[in-house]
Amino acid sequence: MEDEPRVMELRGDEVQKVNHAYGTNGIITELEIPLAPAYPWAEIIVAFDDFMTSAKFGQALGDADGIIKKLICVCAWPIPAYFAAFRDEIPEGKHCALLMVAESCLEPLQDLVREYGGTICYQKSAQEASKGAAIAEYTWNHTTLHARSADPSLTYLQTLFPADKGLKLVEELYDYYGDEVMVHLEFLRMNGRAIAAALQIVRYTTEARLNEIIRYHEEQGALIANPHTFILEDGGMKSINVEQLQFKELVDPYGLLNPGKMRAWLERD
């Protein structure tokens, strides 16, 4: 990309120059990733009669600092019907939470499950981790892949719910769309708080309808990282990142990396 290629090292906040730039302004050849303590993770599926109860359970588990967890995935029915490996474990018509929790925390987890009226329908110890299906392979965008394997007409969205609206907005959108937009929540920690993000599975009809669904979510305050565009700024960023543009000008002066993908490059003076 340069007349004289260089190897550059970015540390600390400097990594934002290439973070989520999707190869538009550099080629990453090596990463250093900090490690976290290793725990024996138990895999659990909890079934619920009511979707919002399962969502509130997920939020409560995310907020429970005394329970060490790696994964909190909540899926509204009929999404669990697409999980072929767990078809005999997840009861028909039930919403579910797919969890990875440290084995030392199973007792307080069971108390929380009882508090929210859930039923543990599947459990595997850390020693059994190599046997059978891995729960992690049915969460995040693996969920989408399993659904699309059964019905290729399905598509998806990527959504972040603001902390001040949280599950209230999730409930409003769940009631508004029903099975047209099947809710799949993943809880993550941001700025010390457990936040609900979503990878909703959408019954696709037309591009206009999909854009209308996106527009309505955004009008209600949800943040959509649109996976249906190849333009960097139209996806999750929604704005031009000057720092990433300046880095591209430095390391890719001829615009050879992913041409046409970065609007900031196309519209630069």
GIKASUL-V34460 format. One record per residue. N is the residue number from 1. SS is DSSP state (helix for helix, strand for strand, loop for the rest). Layout:
# GIKASUL-V34460
n->N ss->SS
n->N ss->SS
This chain:
# GIKASUL-V34460
n->1 ss->loop
n->2 ss->loop
n->3 ss->loop
n->4 ss->loop
n->5 ss->loop
n->6 ss->loop
n->7 ss->loop
n->8 ss->loop
n->9 ss->loop
n->10 ss->loop
n->11 ss->loop
n->12 ss->helix
n->13 ss->helix
n->14 ss->helix
n->15 ss->helix
n->16 ss->helix
n->17 ss->helix
n->18 ss->loop
n->19 ss->loop
n->20 ss->loop
n->21 ss->loop
n->22 ss->loop
n->23 ss->loop
n->24 ss->loop
n->25 ss->loop
n->26 ss->loop
n->27 ss->loop
n->28 ss->loop
n->29 ss->loop
n->30 ss->loop
n->31 ss->loop
n->32 ss->loop
n->33 ss->loop
n->34 ss->loop
n->35 ss->loop
n->36 ss->loop
n->37 ss->loop
n->38 ss->loop
n->39 ss->loop
n->40 ss->loop
n->41 ss->strand
n->42 ss->strand
n->43 ss->strand
n->44 ss->strand
n->45 ss->strand
n->46 ss->strand
n->47 ss->strand
n->48 ss->strand
n->49 ss->loop
n->50 ss->loop
n->51 ss->helix
n->52 ss->helix
n->53 ss->helix
n->54 ss->helix
n->55 ss->helix
n->56 ss->helix
n->57 ss->helix
n->58 ss->helix
n->59 ss->helix
n->60 ss->helix
n->61 ss->helix
n->62 ss->helix
n->63 ss->helix
n->64 ss->loop
n->65 ss->loop
n->66 ss->loop
n->67 ss->loop
n->68 ss->loop
n->69 ss->strand
n->70 ss->strand
n->71 ss->strand
n->72 ss->strand
n->73 ss->strand
n->74 ss->strand
n->75 ss->strand
n->76 ss->loop
n->77 ss->loop
n->78 ss->loop
n->79 ss->helix
n->80 ss->helix
n->81 ss->helix
n->82 ss->helix
n->83 ss->loop
n->84 ss->helix
n->85 ss->helix
n->86 ss->helix
n->87 ss->loop
n->88 ss->loop
n->89 ss->loop
n->90 ss->loop
n->91 ss->loop
n->92 ss->loop
n->93 ss->loop
n->94 ss->loop
n->95 ss->strand
n->96 ss->strand
n->97 ss->strand
n->98 ss->strand
n->99 ss->strand
n->100 ss->strand
n->101 ss->strand
n->102 ss->strand
n->103 ss->helix
n->104 ss->helix
n->105 ss->helix
n->106 ss->helix
n->107 ss->helix
n->108 ss->helix
n->109 ss->helix
n->110 ss->helix
n->111 ss->helix
n->112 ss->helix
n->113 ss->helix
n->114 ss->helix
n->115 ss->helix
n->116 ss->loop
n->117 ss->loop
n->118 ss->loop
n->119 ss->strand
n->120 ss->strand
n->121 ss->strand
n->122 ss->strand
n->123 ss->strand
n->124 ss->strand
n->125 ss->loop
n->126 ss->helix
n->127 ss->helix
n->128 ss->helix
n->129 ss->loop
n->130 ss->loop
n->131 ss->loop
n->132 ss->loop
n->133 ss->loop
n->134 ss->loop
n->135 ss->helix
n->136 ss->helix
n->137 ss->helix
n->138 ss->helix
n->139 ss->loop
n->140 ss->loop
n->141 ss->helix
n->142 ss->helix
n->143 ss->helix
n->144 ss->helix
n->145 ss->helix
n->146 ss->helix
n->147 ss->helix
n->148 ss->helix
n->149 ss->helix
n->150 ss->helix
n->151 ss->loop
n->152 ss->loop
n->153 ss->loop
n->154 ss->strand
n->155 ss->strand
n->156 ss->strand
n->157 ss->loop
n->158 ss->loop
n->159 ss->strand
n->160 ss->strand
n->161 ss->loop
n->162 ss->loop
n->163 ss->loop
n->164 ss->loop
n->165 ss->loop
n->166 ss->helix
n->167 ss->helix
n->168 ss->helix
n->169 ss->helix
n->170 ss->helix
n->171 ss->helix
n->172 ss->helix
n->173 ss->helix
n->174 ss->helix
n->175 ss->helix
n->176 ss->helix
n->177 ss->helix
n->178 ss->helix
n->179 ss->helix
n->180 ss->helix
n->181 ss->strand
n->182 ss->strand
n->183 ss->loop
n->184 ss->strand
n->185 ss->strand
n->186 ss->strand
n->187 ss->strand
n->188 ss->strand
n->189 ss->strand
n->190 ss->strand
n->191 ss->loop
n->192 ss->loop
n->193 ss->strand
n->194 ss->strand
n->195 ss->strand
n->196 ss->strand
n->197 ss->strand
n->198 ss->strand
n->199 ss->loop
n->200 ss->loop
n->201 ss->strand
n->202 ss->strand
n->203 ss->strand
n->204 ss->loop
n->205 ss->loop
n->206 ss->loop
n->207 ss->helix
n->208 ss->helix
n->209 ss->helix
n->210 ss->helix
n->211 ss->helix
n->212 ss->helix
n->213 ss->helix
n->214 ss->helix
n->215 ss->helix
n->216 ss->helix
n->217 ss->helix
n->218 ss->helix
n->219 ss->helix
n->220 ss->loop
n->221 ss->loop
n->222 ss->loop
n->223 ss->strand
n->224 ss->strand
n->225 ss->loop
n->226 ss->loop
n->227 ss->loop
n->228 ss->loop
n->229 ss->loop
n->230 ss->loop
n->231 ss->loop
n->232 ss->helix
n->233 ss->helix
n->234 ss->helix
n->235 ss->loop
n->236 ss->loop
n->237 ss->loop
n->238 ss->loop
n->239 ss->loop
n->240 ss->loop
n->241 ss->loop
n->242 ss->helix
n->243 ss->helix
n->244 ss->helix
n->245 ss->helix
n->246 ss->helix
n->247 ss->helix
n->248 ss->helix
n->249 ss->helix
n->250 ss->helix
n->251 ss->helix
n->252 ss->loop
n->253 ss->loop
n->254 ss->loop
n->255 ss->loop
n->256 ss->loop
n->257 ss->loop
n->258 ss->loop
n->259 ss->loop
n->260 ss->loop
n->261 ss->loop
n->262 ss->loop
n->263 ss->helix
n->264 ss->helix
n->265 ss->helix
n->266 ss->helix
n->267 ss->loop
n->268 ss->loop
n->269 ss->loop
